[in-house]
Amino acid sequence: MGKFVIKKDAKGEFRFNLKAGNGEIILSSEGYSSMAACKNGIASVQKNSVAAVEDQTVEGYATVKNPKFEVYKDKKGEFRFRLKASNGEPIGTGEGYKAKAGCMNGIESIKKNAPDAQIVDETAE
């Protein structure tokens, strides 16, 4: 079972990581100014984790309506994804993968883990 882990970064912003059952981070958030906003971000991931995939690495790819997972190649040539909410705002990103299959597995892991993941607040540690 996955879990969302909330921490504060060096700038004092709240961030969350979605971790799979094996402890691997499969999605990371942007920084939020408040705990409430961070928890809203988690709720958005849970709600939008069923989104379709838009594979931007394929020539002439079909555009998918938000919410969606966008699969793309970064500057290093690695495959990455970002989850966008229905308003088009990014709510989480994945790590870089050398193979597209790994990237797609990361998305499937989010679809499986996010909806029922518990929230762990580590800001007080």
Residue frames relative to the residue before (quaternion, step in Angstrom):
aa qw qx qy qz dx dy dz
M 1.0000 0.0000 0.0000 0.0000 0.00 0.00 0.00
G 0.4078 -0.7315 0.5004 0.2196 3.54 -0.91 0.94
K 0.1132 -0.7804 0.6074 0.0962 3.52 -1.33 0.16
F 0.3594 -0.6770 0.5994 0.2308 3.50 -1.27 0.63
V 0.1127 -0.7869 0.6051 0.0436 3.58 -0.76 1.05
I 0.1832 -0.7873 0.5846 0.0696 3.57 -0.71 1.17
K 0.0391 0.7752 -0.6283 0.0534 3.56 -0.95 0.97
K 0.3876 -0.6560 0.5813 0.2855 3.53 -1.36 0.20
D 0.3329 -0.7472 0.5379 0.2036 3.57 -0.96 0.86
A 0.7572 -0.3954 0.2704 0.4440 3.57 -1.33 0.00
K 0.6812 0.4723 -0.2841 0.4819 3.60 1.18 -0.54
G 0.5534 -0.6241 0.3895 0.3906 3.58 1.28 -0.01
E 0.5042 0.6388 -0.4326 0.3882 3.58 1.26 0.25
F 0.4320 -0.6724 0.5399 0.2639 3.54 -1.21 0.64
R 0.0072 0.7808 -0.6235 0.0392 3.55 -0.98 0.93
F 0.1472 -0.7784 0.5972 0.1254 3.55 -1.18 0.47
N 0.1772 -0.7199 0.6582 0.1308 3.48 -1.35 0.50
L 0.2720 -0.7019 0.6274 0.1994 3.53 -1.10 0.72
K 0.1083 -0.7982 0.5920 0.0257 3.54 -0.71 1.14
A 0.4445 -0.6659 0.5322 0.2752 3.54 -1.06 0.84
G 0.7293 -0.4307 0.3101 0.4318 3.57 -1.30 0.15
N 0.6848 0.4730 -0.2830 0.4767 3.61 1.15 -0.58
G 0.6023 -0.6011 0.3419 0.3987 3.60 1.30 0.11
E 0.5075 0.6469 -0.4221 0.3817 3.60 1.27 -0.13
I 0.4124 -0.6787 0.5459 0.2669 3.58 -1.04 0.81
I 0.1078 -0.8200 0.5610 0.0358 3.57 -0.75 1.07
L 0.7847 0.0776 -0.0550 0.6125 3.60 1.27 -0.24
S 0.0924 -0.7854 0.6110 0.0366 3.58 -1.00 0.87
S 0.3798 -0.7349 0.5213 0.2094 3.54 -1.08 0.79
E 0.5288 -0.5301 0.5299 0.3982 3.47 -1.42 -0.07
G 0.6247 -0.5396 0.3982 0.4001 3.59 -1.26 0.01
Y 0.1573 -0.7687 0.6152 0.0762 3.56 -1.09 0.81
S 0.4870 -0.6921 0.4553 0.2766 3.58 -1.04 0.78
S 0.8010 0.1682 -0.0986 0.5661 3.62 1.15 -0.41
M 0.6298 -0.5250 0.4180 0.3910 3.54 -1.28 0.41
A 0.6334 0.5432 -0.3329 0.4393 3.60 0.97 -0.85
A 0.6612 0.4938 -0.3051 0.4753 3.59 0.93 -0.87
C 0.6270 0.5324 -0.3272 0.4652 3.58 1.03 -0.79
K 0.6736 0.4811 -0.2931 0.4784 3.59 0.91 -0.88
N 0.6008 0.5316 -0.3572 0.4784 3.60 1.12 -0.58
G 0.6204 0.5411 -0.3262 0.4647 3.58 1.09 -0.75
I 0.6363 0.5156 -0.3159 0.4790 3.58 1.02 -0.82
A 0.6476 0.5160 -0.3144 0.4642 3.59 0.94 -0.91
S 0.6404 0.5245 -0.3164 0.4633 3.57 1.06 -0.77
V 0.6290 0.5100 -0.3350 0.4818 3.60 1.01 -0.76
Q 0.6528 0.5185 -0.3218 0.4489 3.58 0.89 -0.92
K 0.6849 0.4926 -0.2735 0.4620 3.56 0.93 -0.94
N 0.7830 0.3705 -0.1671 0.4709 3.58 0.90 -0.95
S 0.4394 0.7290 -0.4408 0.2849 3.60 1.25 -0.01
V 0.6228 0.5301 -0.3415 0.4632 3.60 1.25 -0.21
A 0.3722 0.7792 -0.4459 0.2355 3.59 1.31 0.00
A 0.5468 -0.5947 0.4879 0.3307 3.52 -1.32 0.46
V 0.4350 -0.6866 0.5252 0.2521 3.56 -1.31 0.33
E 0.1531 -0.7430 0.6467 0.0794 3.54 -1.03 0.95
D 0.1740 -0.8170 0.5460 0.0633 3.58 -0.33 1.26
Q 0.1552 -0.8331 0.5291 0.0433 3.56 -0.09 1.33
T 0.5595 0.6002 -0.3945 0.4136 3.60 1.27 0.06
V 0.6314 0.5076 -0.3224 0.4896 3.57 1.31 -0.16
E 0.4844 -0.6684 0.4786 0.2991 3.57 -0.87 0.94
G 0.8336 0.1348 -0.1351 0.5184 3.57 -0.91 0.97
Y 0.1854 0.8226 -0.5178 0.1445 3.59 1.14 0.64
A 0.4840 -0.6479 0.5122 0.2890 3.53 -1.22 0.60
T 0.3948 -0.7042 0.5392 0.2397 3.57 -0.90 0.94
V 0.2050 -0.7740 0.5930 0.0846 3.53 -0.94 1.00
K 0.4932 -0.6595 0.4848 0.2946 3.56 -1.02 0.81
N 0.5153 -0.6178 0.4936 0.3304 3.59 -1.14 0.65
P 0.5229 -0.1657 -0.8360 0.0139 1.59 -2.13 1.32
K 0.0465 0.8034 -0.5908 0.0571 3.56 -1.17 0.62
F 0.3746 -0.6289 0.6178 0.2872 3.48 -1.41 0.26
E 0.1684 -0.7651 0.6136 0.0990 3.58 -0.82 0.98
V 0.1546 -0.7599 0.6272 0.0729 3.57 -0.78 1.06
Y 0.1116 0.7969 -0.5794 0.1294 3.57 -0.79 1.06
K 0.4343 -0.6519 0.5413 0.3055 3.56 -1.33 0.12
D 0.3455 -0.7400 0.5394 0.2051 3.58 -0.93 0.89
K 0.7586 -0.3970 0.2654 0.4432 3.58 -1.32 -0.01
K 0.6714 0.4849 -0.2902 0.4794 3.58 1.18 -0.57
G 0.5388 -0.6334 0.3962 0.3892 3.57 1.30 -0.10
E 0.5052 0.6407 -0.4285 0.3881 3.58 1.27 0.26
F 0.4780 -0.6500 0.5123 0.2943 3.55 -1.21 0.58
R 0.0081 0.7854 -0.6171 0.0486 3.55 -0.95 0.96
F 0.1487 -0.7605 0.6151 0.1455 3.52 -1.32 0.16
R 0.1063 -0.7372 0.6588 0.1064 3.50 -1.34 0.39
L 0.3133 -0.7207 0.5885 0.1900 3.53 -1.13 0.73
K 0.1188 -0.7920 0.5974 0.0426 3.55 -0.79 1.06
A 0.4570 -0.6801 0.5121 0.2577 3.55 -1.06 0.87
S 0.7156 -0.4505 0.3114 0.4335 3.56 -1.28 0.13
N 0.6696 0.4743 -0.3013 0.4856 3.61 1.20 -0.46
G 0.5916 -0.6118 0.3489 0.3923 3.60 1.28 0.12
E 0.5294 0.6303 -0.4112 0.3916 3.59 1.28 -0.09
P 0.4345 -0.6780 0.5127 0.2979 3.62 -0.95 0.79
I 0.1341 -0.8122 0.5649 0.0564 3.59 -0.92 0.92
G 0.8072 -0.0360 -0.0007 0.5892 3.57 1.23 -0.04
T 0.1590 -0.7777 0.6033 0.0775 3.53 -1.22 0.60
G 0.3731 -0.7061 0.5557 0.2311 3.51 -1.25 0.50
E 0.6073 -0.5386 0.4303 0.3948 3.53 -1.33 0.16
G 0.5961 -0.5474 0.4334 0.3965 3.56 -1.29 0.03
Y 0.1351 -0.7771 0.6125 0.0528 3.56 -1.03 0.86
K 0.4694 -0.6715 0.4947 0.2898 3.58 -0.98 0.81
A 0.7752 0.2532 -0.1340 0.5631 3.58 1.07 -0.77
K 0.5551 -0.6191 0.4433 0.3347 3.55 -1.06 0.76
A 0.5899 0.5843 -0.3652 0.4211 3.60 1.06 -0.69
G 0.6384 0.5232 -0.3223 0.4635 3.60 1.01 -0.78
C 0.6337 0.5317 -0.3114 0.4677 3.55 1.03 -0.85
M 0.6749 0.4874 -0.2866 0.4741 3.58 0.92 -0.94
N 0.6192 0.5297 -0.3357 0.4726 3.60 1.09 -0.70
G 0.6101 0.5504 -0.3417 0.4561 3.59 1.09 -0.71
I 0.6463 0.5079 -0.3107 0.4772 3.58 0.97 -0.85
E 0.6581 0.5038 -0.3117 0.4647 3.59 0.91 -0.89
S 0.6281 0.5367 -0.3289 0.4574 3.57 1.06 -0.72
I 0.6303 0.5112 -0.3296 0.4824 3.59 1.05 -0.73
K 0.6448 0.5249 -0.3252 0.4506 3.58 0.90 -0.90
K 0.6920 0.4737 -0.2659 0.4754 3.57 1.07 -0.78
N 0.7798 0.4059 -0.1826 0.4402 3.59 0.86 -1.00
A 0.6576 0.5886 -0.3242 0.3406 3.60 0.90 -0.90
P 0.6610 0.5585 -0.3616 0.3468 3.65 0.69 -0.92
D 0.8085 0.2493 -0.1136 0.5209 3.61 0.93 -0.86
A 0.3754 0.7586 -0.4715 0.2475 3.60 1.23 0.17
Q 0.4250 -0.6807 0.5356 0.2629 3.53 -1.04 0.80
I 0.3666 -0.7058 0.5619 0.2272 3.57 -1.26 0.45
V 0.0992 -0.7896 0.6054 0.0141 3.54 -0.81 1.10
D 0.2141 -0.7889 0.5688 0.0912 3.56 -0.64 1.17
E 0.0330 -0.8164 0.5763 -0.0176 3.58 -0.47 1.21
T 0.3686 0.7591 -0.4731 0.2530 3.59 1.22 0.36
A 0.6891 0.4948 -0.2886 0.4439 3.61 1.10 -0.54
E 0.5404 0.6496 -0.3955 0.3599 3.58 1.26 -0.16
